[in-house]
């Protein structure tokens, strides 16, 4: 069954990023974006975005609100922030697999990949 989770790690502080708001949206064929829901990471930096069995094929985007998180934690950012919101676009094709999209983030860099 396919679902969608994420895990955000704050590499500038060496710990999970709790309290990060993440918008989950669908990208239509014409390129328009429709917000489906917003979630917030827990104390371990994790969030269940879509329950198992509720994900369908398509193009999606997770938007991680990094600058809001770094401002809330008092971690040094610039004004305006170098990275404000980080969009990660991906496609869902395999409904028999779980999708996990981790984000390693600092005020000046990030890495993402398809996790397990």
TIPA-315956 format. One record per residue: residue in three letters; x, y, z of N, C-alpha, C, O, CB in turn. Coordinates in pm, 1 decimal, decimal comma, padded with zeros to 6 digits. Glycine has a CB too. Layout:
BEGIN
+-----+----------+----------+----------+----------+----------+----------+----------+----------+----------+----------+----------+----------+----------+----------+----------+
:   r :     n.px :     n.py :     n.pz :    ca.px :    ca.py :    ca.pz :     c.px :     c.py :     c.pz :     o.px :     o.py :     o.pz :    cb.px :    cb.py :    cb.pz :
+-----+----------+----------+----------+----------+----------+----------+----------+----------+----------+----------+----------+----------+----------+----------+----------+
: ALA :        X :        Y :        Z :        X :        Y :        Z :        X :        Y :        Z :        X :        Y :        Z :        X :        Y :        Z :
...
+-----+----------+----------+----------+----------+----------+----------+----------+----------+----------+----------+----------+----------+----------+----------+----------+
END
This chain:
BEGIN
+-----+----------+----------+----------+----------+----------+----------+----------+----------+----------+----------+----------+----------+----------+----------+----------+
:   r :     n.px :     n.py :     n.pz :    ca.px :    ca.py :    ca.pz :     c.px :     c.py :     c.pz :     o.px :     o.py :     o.pz :    cb.px :    cb.py :    cb.pz :
+-----+----------+----------+----------+----------+----------+----------+----------+----------+----------+----------+----------+----------+----------+----------+----------+
: UNK :  00084,2 : -00118,4 :  00000,0 :  00000,0 :  00000,0 :  00000,0 :  00088,2 :  00123,9 :  00000,0 :  00187,1 :  00130,5 :  00073,0 : -00095,5 :  00000,2 :  00121,7 :
: UNK :  00052,7 :  00220,8 : -00080,8 :  00135,6 :  00340,2 : -00087,2 :  00081,4 :  00448,5 :  00004,4 : -00039,1 :  00472,2 :  00013,0 :  00144,4 :  00391,6 : -00230,3 :
: UNK :  00173,3 :  00512,0 :  00071,1 :  00146,8 :  00629,5 :  00152,5 :  00264,8 :  00721,8 :  00132,5 :  00353,3 :  00693,8 :  00051,7 :  00125,5 :  00593,5 :  00304,6 :
: UNK :  00266,6 :  00831,6 :  00205,5 :  00374,0 :  00928,9 :  00191,5 :  00413,8 :  00980,9 :  00328,5 :  00330,1 :  01028,8 :  00404,9 :  00331,5 :  01044,9 :  00099,6 :
: UNK :  00543,3 :  00970,8 :  00358,8 :  00597,9 :  01025,3 :  00482,4 :  00720,2 :  01109,4 :  00449,1 :  00773,9 :  01103,0 :  00338,6 :  00633,9 :  00912,2 :  00582,7 :
: UNK :  00763,1 :  01188,4 :  00547,2 :  00884,3 :  01267,4 :  00533,5 :  00954,8 :  01273,2 :  00667,9 :  00895,5 :  01245,7 :  00772,3 :  00852,7 :  01409,7 :  00481,4 :
: UNK :  01081,2 :  01309,1 :  00663,5 :  01164,2 :  01323,6 :  00782,9 :  01256,8 :  01440,5 :  00755,5 :  01331,0 :  01439,1 :  00657,3 :  01244,8 :  01191,0 :  00816,9 :
: UNK :  01253,5 :  01541,5 :  00841,2 :  01336,1 :  01660,9 :  00821,0 :  01443,1 :  01664,2 :  00929,2 :  01413,2 :  01660,7 :  01048,6 :  01249,5 :  01791,6 :  00823,8 :
: UNK :  01568,8 :  01671,0 :  00884,9 :  01681,6 :  01679,9 :  00977,2 :  01749,9 :  01814,6 :  00959,7 :  01782,8 :  01854,5 :  00848,1 :  01782,1 :  01563,9 :  00954,1 :
: UNK :  01770,8 :  01884,0 :  01070,6 :  01837,2 :  02014,2 :  01072,1 :  01987,0 :  01989,2 :  01083,5 :  02037,2 :  01962,4 :  01192,6 :  01785,0 :  02104,6 :  01190,1 :
: UNK :  02058,8 :  01997,8 :  00971,9 :  02201,8 :  01968,0 :  00972,5 :  02284,0 :  02078,4 :  01036,9 :  02399,1 :  02054,8 :  01073,7 :  02250,1 :  01944,7 :  00831,7 :
: UNK :  02228,7 :  02197,8 :  01051,6 :  02302,2 :  02305,8 :  01118,1 :  02304,1 :  02286,0 :  01269,4 :  02393,0 :  02336,8 :  01337,8 :  02240,0 :  02441,8 :  01083,6 :
: UNK :  02206,9 :  02213,1 :  01321,3 :  02199,3 :  02188,3 :  01465,2 :  02223,6 :  02042,4 :  01500,0 :  02236,0 :  02007,5 :  01617,4 :  02064,4 :  02231,3 :  01518,1 :
: UNK :  02230,6 :  01956,2 :  01397,6 :  02257,7 :  01815,2 :  01420,9 :  02146,2 :  01741,8 :  01491,7 :  02171,4 :  01657,0 :  01577,4 :  02381,5 :  01801,1 :  01499,1 :
: UNK :  02020,7 :  01774,6 :  01455,6 :  01907,4 :  01708,3 :  01519,9 :  01782,1 :  01715,6 :  01433,6 :  01778,8 :  01788,7 :  01334,7 :  01880,1 :  01770,7 :  01656,3 :
: UNK :  01678,8 :  01639,7 :  01470,8 :  01554,1 :  01645,3 :  01394,2 :  01495,2 :  01786,4 :  01397,2 :  01509,6 :  01859,4 :  01495,2 :  01452,0 :  01543,7 :  01449,7 :
: UNK :  01429,8 :  01822,0 :  01289,4 :  01366,3 :  01953,5 :  01278,9 :  01218,7 :  01939,6 :  01313,9 :  01137,3 :  01901,5 :  01229,7 :  01384,0 :  02013,8 :  01135,7 :
: UNK :  01185,4 :  01970,3 :  01437,2 :  01046,1 :  01961,3 :  01479,5 :  00975,5 :  02093,9 :  01454,4 :  01034,4 :  02201,0 :  01469,1 :  01036,5 :  01922,4 :  01628,4 :
: UNK :  00848,8 :  02085,0 :  01416,3 :  00768,5 :  02204,8 :  01394,1 :  00780,2 :  02264,9 :  01255,1 :  00744,3 :  02381,0 :  01235,5 :  00805,7 :  02306,9 :  01493,0 :
: UNK :  00829,3 :  02189,0 :  01158,4 :  00837,5 :  02238,3 :  01020,7 :  00702,3 :  02218,2 :  00952,0 :  00650,0 :  02106,8 :  00947,1 :  00951,2 :  02165,6 :  00941,7 :
: UNK :  00647,1 :  02326,5 :  00899,4 :  00522,5 :  02314,6 :  00822,6 :  00556,5 :  02269,9 :  00681,3 :  00650,1 :  02319,9 :  00619,0 :  00443,7 :  02449,9 :  00820,5 :
: UNK :  00477,6 :  02173,9 :  00632,1 :  00497,8 :  02118,8 :  00498,5 :  00363,0 :  02118,7 :  00427,1 :  00265,2 :  02062,8 :  00476,8 :  00559,3 :  01974,2 :  00504,4 :
: UNK :  00359,1 :  02181,7 :  00310,4 :  00238,5 :  02180,0 :  00228,4 :  00250,4 :  02067,9 :  00126,4 :  00353,3 :  02053,9 :  00060,4 :  00216,0 :  02317,0 :  00158,1 :
: UNK :  00145,6 :  01988,7 :  00113,6 :  00138,8 :  01881,3 :  00015,3 :  00037,8 :  01922,3 : -00090,1 : -00079,3 :  01945,4 : -00060,1 :  00100,1 :  01744,4 :  00081,3 :
: UNK :  00084,9 :  01931,3 : -00215,4 :  00000,0 :  01979,2 : -00324,3 :  00009,8 :  01887,5 : -00444,7 :  00107,5 :  01814,6 : -00462,3 :  00038,3 :  02121,8 : -00363,6 :
: UNK : -00093,8 :  01893,0 : -00527,0 : -00094,9 :  01818,9 : -00652,4 : -00064,6 :  01915,8 : -00766,1 : -00112,9 :  02029,1 : -00767,4 : -00231,8 :  01747,3 : -00674,6 :
: UNK :  00016,1 :  01869,6 : -00861,7 :  00050,0 :  01949,4 : -00978,7 : -00032,9 :  01897,3 : -01095,3 : -00017,6 :  01782,1 : -01136,1 :  00203,8 :  01943,3 : -01010,3 :
: UNK : -00120,0 :  01980,9 : -01148,7 : -00207,5 :  01942,5 : -01260,2 : -00129,6 :  01942,1 : -01391,7 : -00018,6 :  01994,7 : -01399,8 : -00328,4 :  02038,5 : -01270,1 :
: UNK : -00188,8 :  01882,7 : -01492,9 : -00127,0 :  01874,0 : -01624,9 : -00094,0 :  02011,4 : -01681,6 :  00003,0 :  02025,5 : -01756,1 : -00218,4 :  01799,7 : -01720,4 :
: UNK : -00173,2 :  02113,0 : -01647,5 : -00147,1 :  02247,8 : -01697,9 : -00044,7 :  02324,1 : -01612,7 : -00015,7 :  02440,7 : -01639,4 : -00276,9 :  02326,2 : -01703,6 :
: UNK :  00010,1 :  02256,7 : -01509,1 :  00110,8 :  02318,1 : -01423,3 :  00055,0 :  02388,0 : -01301,4 :  00131,3 :  02430,8 : -01214,8 :  00189,5 :  02414,6 : -01501,4 :
: UNK : -00076,3 :  02400,7 : -01292,5 : -00134,5 :  02464,2 : -01174,2 : -00116,2 :  02372,9 : -01052,9 : -00106,3 :  02250,9 : -01065,6 : -00285,2 :  02496,0 : -01196,9 :
: UNK : -00112,2 :  02434,8 : -00936,3 : -00086,8 :  02361,4 : -00811,7 : -00207,2 :  02377,1 : -00719,5 : -00256,5 :  02487,5 : -00696,6 :  00043,5 :  02412,4 : -00741,6 :
: UNK : -00253,3 :  02263,0 : -00667,0 : -00367,8 :  02263,3 : -00575,3 : -00324,4 :  02206,0 : -00441,1 : -00282,8 :  02090,4 : -00432,6 : -00487,2 :  02181,7 : -00633,9 :
: UNK : -00334,3 :  02287,3 : -00336,5 : -00299,6 :  02242,4 : -00201,7 : -00396,9 :  02133,9 : -00157,6 : -00518,6 :  02150,2 : -00166,9 : -00301,0 :  02360,9 : -00101,6 :
: UNK : -00341,7 :  02023,1 : -00109,6 : -00423,9 :  01914,3 : -00057,7 : -00432,3 :  01923,2 :  00094,1 : -00540,9 :  01915,5 :  00151,5 : -00367,1 :  01777,6 : -00100,6 :
: UNK : -00316,8 :  01939,5 :  00158,8 : -00314,5 :  01953,3 :  00305,3 : -00179,8 :  02006,6 :  00350,7 : -00081,8 :  02004,8 :  00276,2 : -00344,2 :  01818,1 :  00374,1 :
: UNK : -00177,1 :  02053,6 :  00473,6 : -00052,4 :  02094,0 :  00538,9 : -00034,0 :  02006,9 :  00661,1 : -00130,4 :  01972,1 :  00729,3 : -00053,3 :  02245,9 :  00577,5 :
: UNK :  00090,9 :  01971,9 :  00688,4 :  00126,0 :  01893,9 :  00806,6 :  00243,4 :  01962,1 :  00875,1 :  00306,9 :  02050,7 :  00817,8 :  00160,5 :  01745,7 :  00769,5 :
: UNK :  00271,8 :  01920,2 :  00998,1 :  00383,6 :  01974,8 :  01074,6 :  00464,6 :  01858,3 :  01130,4 :  00408,0 :  01760,7 :  01179,6 :  00333,5 :  02069,1 :  01189,6 :
: UNK :  00596,8 :  01868,7 :  01122,6 :  00681,2 :  01760,5 :  01174,0 :  00670,5 :  01750,7 :  01325,4 :  00651,6 :  01850,4 :  01395,0 :  00827,5 :  01782,1 :  01132,8 :
: UNK :  00683,2 :  01627,0 :  01374,7 :  00676,8 :  01601,8 :  01519,0 :  00814,5 :  01621,5 :  01583,5 :  00907,0 :  01670,4 :  01518,5 :  00624,9 :  01458,7 :  01546,5 :
: UNK :  00828,1 :  01584,2 :  01709,3 :  00953,9 :  01603,6 :  01783,5 :  01072,0 :  01530,8 :  01721,2 :  01187,3 :  01569,6 :  01739,7 :  00937,1 :  01557,2 :  01926,1 :
: UNK :  01041,6 :  01424,8 :  01647,2 :  01146,9 :  01347,8 :  01580,8 :  01170,2 :  01395,8 :  01436,8 :  01245,1 :  01332,9 :  01362,0 :  01111,0 :  01198,8 :  01580,9 :
: UNK :  01106,5 :  01506,4 :  01398,2 :  01122,1 :  01560,8 :  01264,1 :  01044,6 :  01485,3 :  01157,2 :  01069,3 :  01503,0 :  01037,9 :  01265,8 :  01562,3 :  01228,0 :
: UNK :  00951,0 :  01401,1 :  01199,8 :  00877,4 :  01316,1 :  01105,0 :  00733,5 :  01364,9 :  01087,1 :  00675,0 :  01427,6 :  01175,4 :  00877,5 :  01169,6 :  01153,2 :
: UNK :  00679,2 :  01333,8 :  00969,5 :  00538,4 :  01364,0 :  00943,7 :  00481,5 :  01261,8 :  00847,2 :  00544,0 :  01226,9 :  00747,1 :  00521,4 :  01506,9 :  00887,3 :
: UNK :  00362,6 :  01214,8 :  00878,8 :  00286,6 :  01129,4 :  00786,9 :  00201,1 :  01225,2 :  00704,8 :  00113,4 :  01293,2 :  00758,1 :  00197,7 :  01019,7 :  00863,9 :
: UNK :  00227,6 :  01229,4 :  00575,5 :  00159,5 :  01323,2 :  00487,1 :  00032,3 :  01261,5 :  00431,1 : -00073,0 :  01325,4 :  00429,9 :  00252,0 :  01366,4 :  00373,2 :
: UNK :  00042,1 :  01136,8 :  00384,6 : -00072,3 :  01064,0 :  00329,4 : -00068,8 :  00923,2 :  00386,7 :  00034,6 :  00856,3 :  00382,7 : -00069,5 :  01061,8 :  00171,6 :
: UNK : -00181,5 :  00878,5 :  00439,7 : -00189,0 :  00744,0 :  00497,0 : -00171,1 :  00638,4 :  00390,0 : -00198,9 :  00661,6 :  00272,3 : -00322,1 :  00723,4 :  00568,9 :
: UNK : -00124,2 :  00521,4 :  00432,4 : -00110,5 :  00409,4 :  00339,7 : -00244,1 :  00381,2 :  00272,3 : -00348,8 :  00377,8 :  00337,0 : -00059,3 :  00283,6 :  00412,9 :
: UNK : -00238,2 :  00361,1 :  00141,7 : -00357,3 :  00331,0 :  00064,4 : -00429,9 :  00452,9 :  00010,6 : -00519,9 :  00438,7 : -00072,1 : -00450,1 :  00252,5 :  00147,0 :
: UNK : -00393,3 :  00572,5 :  00055,2 : -00464,6 :  00693,7 :  00013,1 : -00390,0 :  00776,2 : -00091,2 : -00437,1 :  00882,9 : -00130,5 : -00492,0 :  00779,7 :  00132,5 :
: UNK : -00274,7 :  00728,2 : -00136,3 : -00198,5 :  00801,0 : -00237,4 : -00236,6 :  00748,1 : -00375,3 : -00255,4 :  00627,8 : -00393,5 : -00044,8 :  00787,3 : -00213,0 :
: UNK : -00247,9 :  00837,8 : -00471,0 : -00283,0 :  00797,2 : -00607,5 : -00172,5 :  00841,1 : -00703,3 : -00089,5 :  00924,2 : -00666,7 : -00420,3 :  00858,0 : -00650,4 :
: UNK : -00169,7 :  00787,6 : -00823,6 : -00068,8 :  00828,3 : -00920,5 : -00083,1 :  00976,5 : -00955,2 : -00193,1 :  01031,6 : -00955,5 : -00079,1 :  00742,8 : -01047,4 :
: UNK :  00029,9 :  01038,9 : -00984,2 :  00026,0 :  01178,3 : -01025,0 :  00155,4 :  01250,1 : -00994,0 :  00253,9 :  01190,1 : -00951,0 : -00088,5 :  01248,9 : -00958,2 :
: UNK :  00152,6 :  01380,6 : -01017,1 :  00266,1 :  01468,2 : -00986,4 :  00229,8 :  01550,1 : -00864,5 :  00119,2 :  01603,1 : -00853,7 :  00302,7 :  01560,8 : -01107,5 :
: UNK :  00325,6 :  01559,6 : -00772,2 :  00300,2 :  01627,0 : -00646,0 :  00418,4 :  01714,2 : -00608,0 :  00526,3 :  01704,1 : -00666,3 :  00271,0 :  01525,5 : -00535,6 :
: UNK :  00396,4 :  01799,6 : -00509,6 :  00504,2 :  01881,3 : -00456,3 :  00487,2 :  01891,1 : -00304,5 :  00377,8 :  01916,3 : -00254,0 :  00505,4 :  02023,1 : -00522,4 :
: UNK :  00597,8 :  01870,6 : -00233,7 :  00605,5 :  01898,7 : -00090,3 :  00679,5 :  02030,5 : -00077,3 :  00790,6 :  02044,2 : -00128,6 :  00677,8 :  01782,2 : -00009,7 :
: UNK :  00620,0 :  02127,6 : -00009,8 :  00684,9 :  02256,2 :  00012,0 :  00720,0 :  02267,7 :  00159,5 :  00631,8 :  02276,7 :  00244,8 :  00593,7 :  02374,3 : -00033,5 :
: UNK :  00849,6 :  02267,3 :  00188,7 :  00900,5 :  02273,6 :  00325,2 :  00925,4 :  02420,4 :  00360,5 :  01003,4 :  02487,7 :  00293,1 :  01031,5 :  02188,5 :  00341,0 :
: UNK :  00860,8 :  02469,8 :  00464,0 :  00873,0 :  02610,6 :  00503,1 :  00993,2 :  02627,0 :  00596,4 :  00979,9 :  02640,0 :  00718,1 :  00742,2 :  02661,0 :  00572,2 :
: UNK :  01111,4 :  02625,8 :  00533,3 :  01238,0 :  02624,7 :  00605,7 :  01265,7 :  02754,7 :  00680,4 :  01306,8 :  02750,7 :  00796,3 :  01350,2 :  02597,2 :  00510,4 :
: UNK :  01244,4 :  02868,9 :  00617,4 :  01276,8 :  02996,6 :  00682,0 :  01194,1 :  03017,4 :  00808,7 :  01245,9 :  03066,1 :  00909,2 :  01253,5 :  03112,9 :  00584,7 :
: UNK :  01066,3 :  02981,0 :  00804,4 :  00982,5 :  02992,5 :  00924,5 :  01039,5 :  02908,3 :  01037,2 :  01044,6 :  02952,2 :  01152,1 :  00837,6 :  02949,4 :  00894,5 :
: UNK :  01082,7 :  02786,3 :  01003,7 :  01141,9 :  02697,5 :  01104,2 :  01269,3 :  02759,3 :  01162,2 :  01284,9 :  02764,0 :  01284,2 :  01172,8 :  02559,2 :  01042,7 :
: UNK :  01359,9 :  02806,2 :  01077,6 :  01486,3 :  02860,8 :  01127,5 :  01464,6 :  02988,9 :  01209,0 :  01535,1 :  03011,8 :  01307,3 :  01581,1 :  02888,8 :  01010,5 :
: UNK :  01368,7 :  03071,8 :  01169,6 :  01336,8 :  03190,7 :  01250,7 :  01285,6 :  03148,8 :  01388,2 :  01324,0 :  03207,8 :  01489,2 :  01231,2 :  03279,6 :  01179,2 :
: UNK :  01199,4 :  03047,7 :  01392,7 :  01141,5 :  03001,6 :  01519,8 :  01246,1 :  02941,4 :  01612,5 :  01233,3 :  02950,7 :  01734,6 :  01032,4 :  02899,3 :  01493,6 :
: UNK :  01349,8 :  02879,6 :  01555,6 :  01453,4 :  02817,2 :  01638,8 :  01566,8 :  02913,8 :  01672,0 :  01655,2 :  02881,6 :  01751,5 :  01509,9 :  02694,6 :  01568,5 :
: UNK :  01564,1 :  03032,3 :  01611,0 :  01670,2 :  03129,9 :  01637,0 :  01798,9 :  03097,8 :  01564,6 :  01903,8 :  03154,2 :  01595,7 :  01697,3 :  03138,5 :  01784,0 :
: UNK :  01791,8 :  03007,0 :  01467,8 :  01909,9 :  02972,0 :  01389,8 :  01934,3 :  03083,0 :  01288,6 :  01841,1 :  03131,3 :  01224,3 :  01892,7 :  02833,6 :  01318,9 :
: UNK :  02060,5 :  03123,1 :  01274,9 :  02095,4 :  03235,8 :  01189,8 :  02045,8 :  03224,1 :  01047,5 :  02080,2 :  03129,8 :  00976,1 :  02241,4 :  03252,6 :  01188,2 :
: UNK :  01966,1 :  03318,7 :  01007,1 :  01923,2 :  03329,4 :  00868,4 :  01943,4 :  03473,4 :  00824,3 :  01960,1 :  03563,2 :  00906,9 :  01774,4 :  03284,9 :  00850,7 :
: UNK :  01941,7 :  03493,9 :  00697,0 :  01953,8 :  03629,1 :  00643,1 :  01814,5 :  03685,5 :  00620,4 :  01714,7 :  03613,7 :  00626,9 :  02036,1 :  03630,0 :  00511,0 :
: UNK :  01809,7 :  03815,7 :  00593,6 :  01682,1 :  03879,3 :  00563,6 :  01694,7 :  03950,5 :  00430,2 :  01759,2 :  04055,2 :  00425,5 :  01639,7 :  03978,4 :  00676,2 :
: UNK :  01638,5 :  03901,5 :  00323,6 :  01551,4 :  03784,5 :  00318,3 :  01631,7 :  03655,1 :  00332,9 :  01752,3 :  03653,2 :  00308,6 :  01472,5 :  03783,0 :  00186,9 :
: UNK :  01564,2 :  03547,1 :  00372,7 :  01635,1 :  03420,0 :  00389,4 :  01685,3 :  03366,8 :  00255,2 :  01623,7 :  03388,6 :  00150,9 :  01543,7 :  03316,3 :  00456,2 :
: UNK :  01797,9 :  03297,0 :  00260,4 :  01852,6 :  03237,8 :  00138,5 :  01755,8 :  03134,8 :  00081,2 :  01726,2 :  03137,2 : -00038,3 :  01989,4 :  03172,7 :  00166,4 :
: UNK :  01706,6 :  03044,9 :  00165,4 :  01600,4 :  02951,3 :  00127,1 :  01479,5 :  02983,8 :  00212,2 :  01484,7 :  02975,4 :  00334,9 :  01644,5 :  02800,9 :  00145,2 :
: UNK :  01371,8 :  03020,6 :  00147,4 :  01248,9 :  03051,8 :  00218,4 :  01163,6 :  02925,7 :  00228,3 :  01155,0 :  02864,0 :  00334,4 :  01171,2 :  03165,9 :  00147,7 :
: UNK :  01101,8 :  02888,5 :  00118,8 :  01024,3 :  02764,8 :  00110,8 :  01091,6 :  02676,3 :  00007,2 :  01128,2 :  02723,0 : -00100,7 :  00873,3 :  02792,3 :  00073,7 :
: UNK :  01107,8 :  02549,8 :  00039,3 :  01179,0 :  02456,7 : -00047,6 :  01077,2 :  02362,2 : -00110,9 :  01020,6 :  02277,5 : -00041,8 :  01287,9 :  02377,2 :  00031,7 :
: UNK :  01053,1 :  02375,6 : -00242,4 :  00960,2 :  02285,4 : -00310,5 :  01032,6 :  02161,5 : -00361,5 :  01137,4 :  02171,7 : -00425,2 :  00890,6 :  02357,5 : -00426,6 :
: UNK :  00976,7 :  02045,9 : -00333,6 :  01031,6 :  01920,2 : -00383,9 :  00921,3 :  01854,4 : -00465,8 :  00821,2 :  01807,6 : -00411,5 :  01081,8 :  01825,7 : -00266,4 :
: UNK :  00941,6 :  01851,7 : -00598,0 :  00843,5 :  01791,7 : -00689,3 :  00880,5 :  01646,8 : -00715,4 :  00998,1 :  01613,3 : -00729,9 :  00835,8 :  01870,6 : -00822,8 :
: UNK :  00779,0 :  01560,7 : -00721,3 :  00803,2 :  01418,5 : -00744,7 :  00678,8 :  01355,8 : -00806,7 :  00569,2 :  01411,5 : -00800,4 :  00841,4 :  01345,9 : -00612,5 :
: UNK :  00698,1 :  01240,1 : -00865,8 :  00587,4 :  01167,7 : -00926,7 :  00560,4 :  01037,5 : -00854,9 :  00651,9 :  00971,7 : -00805,4 :  00615,7 :  01141,1 : -01072,6 :
: UNK :  00434,9 :  01001,6 : -00849,8 :  00391,6 :  00874,7 : -00790,0 :  00342,0 :  00784,9 : -00902,7 :  00251,4 :  00821,9 : -00977,4 :  00279,1 :  00896,8 : -00681,0 :
: UNK :  00402,1 :  00667,0 : -00914,3 :  00361,4 :  00571,4 : -01017,3 :  00331,3 :  00433,9 : -00959,6 :  00248,1 :  00361,0 : -01013,6 :  00469,1 :  00559,8 : -01123,0 :
: UNK :  00397,9 :  00397,5 : -00850,6 :  00388,1 :  00262,2 : -00795,1 :  00298,5 :  00261,7 : -00671,7 :  00340,5 :  00302,6 : -00563,4 :  00528,0 :  00207,6 : -00759,8 :
: UNK :  00176,2 :  00215,7 : -00688,5 :  00082,7 :  00218,7 : -00576,5 :  00103,4 :  00106,2 : -00477,4 :  00038,2 :  00103,3 : -00373,1 : -00056,9 :  00213,8 : -00627,4 :
: UNK :  00193,0 :  00013,3 : -00507,8 :  00222,7 : -00094,3 : -00413,6 :  00344,6 : -00060,9 : -00327,8 :  00390,6 : -00145,8 : -00251,5 :  00245,7 : -00225,7 : -00488,7 :
: UNK :  00398,6 :  00062,4 : -00338,9 :  00517,4 :  00103,1 : -00263,5 :  00486,1 :  00223,8 : -00178,6 :  00401,5 :  00306,2 : -00213,4 :  00634,8 :  00133,7 : -00357,6 :
: UNK :  00555,6 :  00233,4 : -00066,1 :  00546,6 :  00350,5 :  00020,3 :  00645,6 :  00454,3 : -00030,3 :  00755,5 :  00419,4 : -00073,4 :  00574,8 :  00313,7 :  00169,8 :
: UNK :  00608,1 :  00580,1 : -00025,4 :  00696,6 :  00689,8 : -00065,3 :  00743,2 :  00763,8 :  00059,7 :  00662,8 :  00800,8 :  00145,3 :  00624,5 :  00787,4 : -00164,0 :
: UNK :  00875,2 :  00784,7 :  00068,6 :  00934,4 :  00857,4 :  00180,0 :  01029,3 :  00961,0 :  00120,6 :  01121,0 :  00926,1 :  00046,3 :  01009,1 :  00760,6 :  00280,0 :
: UNK :  01007,1 :  01089,1 :  00153,5 :  01086,3 :  01198,9 :  00097,1 :  01152,2 :  01275,0 :  00211,3 :  01093,3 :  01368,8 :  00265,2 :  00997,5 :  01294,4 :  00010,4 :
: UNK :  01275,4 :  01235,2 :  00249,3 :  01346,4 :  01304,7 :  00356,0 :  01408,0 :  01436,3 :  00306,8 :  01433,7 :  01453,9 :  00187,7 :  01455,3 :  01214,4 :  00413,9 :
: UNK :  01430,5 :  01527,0 :  00400,4 :  01497,6 :  01653,4 :  00370,3 :  01603,1 :  01678,4 :  00477,3 :  01572,7 :  01680,6 :  00596,6 :  01395,4 :  01771,9 :  00363,3 :
: UNK :  01727,2 :  01697,3 :  00433,7 :  01835,1 :  01742,3 :  00521,8 :  01851,2 :  01889,8 :  00491,6 :  01871,8 :  01926,8 :  00376,1 :  01971,4 :  01660,9 :  00499,7 :
: UNK :  01842,2 :  01975,6 :  00593,2 :  01834,3 :  02119,0 :  00565,9 :  01917,5 :  02201,9 :  00664,2 :  01930,9 :  02167,2 :  00781,6 :  01689,6 :  02164,4 :  00570,5 :
: UNK :  01972,3 :  02311,1 :  00613,5 :  02036,6 :  02414,3 :  00693,4 :  01992,1 :  02546,9 :  00632,1 :  01927,4 :  02545,8 :  00527,4 :  02195,8 :  02399,1 :  00695,6 :
: UNK :  02024,1 :  02660,6 :  00692,9 :  01981,4 :  02787,3 :  00632,7 :  02039,1 :  02812,1 :  00492,7 :  01986,4 :  02894,4 :  00417,8 :  02020,8 :  02901,1 :  00723,0 :
: UNK :  02146,2 :  02741,9 :  00457,3 :  02211,4 :  02769,9 :  00329,5 :  02227,9 :  02648,6 :  00238,1 :  02303,6 :  02654,4 :  00141,2 :  02344,7 :  02828,9 :  00355,1 :
: UNK :  02158,8 :  02539,9 :  00267,5 :  02168,8 :  02423,0 :  00180,4 :  02068,3 :  02316,8 :  00219,0 :  02018,2 :  02313,2 :  00331,3 :  02309,0 :  02365,2 :  00184,8 :
: UNK :  02039,9 :  02229,6 :  00122,0 :  01951,7 :  02116,9 :  00150,2 :  01978,1 :  02002,7 :  00053,8 :  02032,1 :  02022,2 : -00055,1 :  01805,2 :  02159,9 :  00142,3 :
: UNK :  01938,8 :  01882,7 :  00096,2 :  01949,5 :  01761,3 :  00015,9 :  01820,7 :  01683,4 :  00038,0 :  01767,4 :  01679,2 :  00148,9 :  02077,3 :  01675,7 :  00054,2 :
: UNK :  01772,1 :  01622,2 : -00068,1 :  01655,3 :  01536,0 : -00056,8 :  01676,7 :  01414,5 : -00147,4 :  01760,1 :  01417,1 : -00237,8 :  01524,0 :  01613,0 : -00094,9 :
: UNK :  01601,1 :  01309,5 : -00122,0 :  01615,6 :  01186,1 : -00198,2 :  01492,4 :  01099,8 : -00172,0 :  01413,1 :  01129,1 : -00082,6 :  01747,6 :  01110,1 : -00159,6 :
: UNK :  01477,1 :  00993,8 : -00250,5 :  01368,3 :  00900,3 : -00222,4 :  01418,2 :  00801,1 : -00119,2 :  01508,1 :  00721,2 : -00145,8 :  01319,6 :  00827,3 : -00352,3 :
: UNK :  01359,6 :  00807,1 : -00003,1 :  01400,1 :  00718,6 :  00105,2 :  01319,2 :  00590,7 :  00103,7 :  01248,0 :  00559,7 :  00008,1 :  01385,5 :  00788,1 :  00239,5 :
: UNK :  01332,6 :  00517,6 :  00213,3 :  01260,3 :  00390,4 :  00223,5 :  01179,7 :  00385,2 :  00351,6 :  01112,0 :  00285,8 :  00377,9 :  01357,4 :  00271,8 :  00217,5 :
+-----+----------+----------+----------+----------+----------+----------+----------+----------+----------+----------+----------+----------+----------+----------+----------+
END
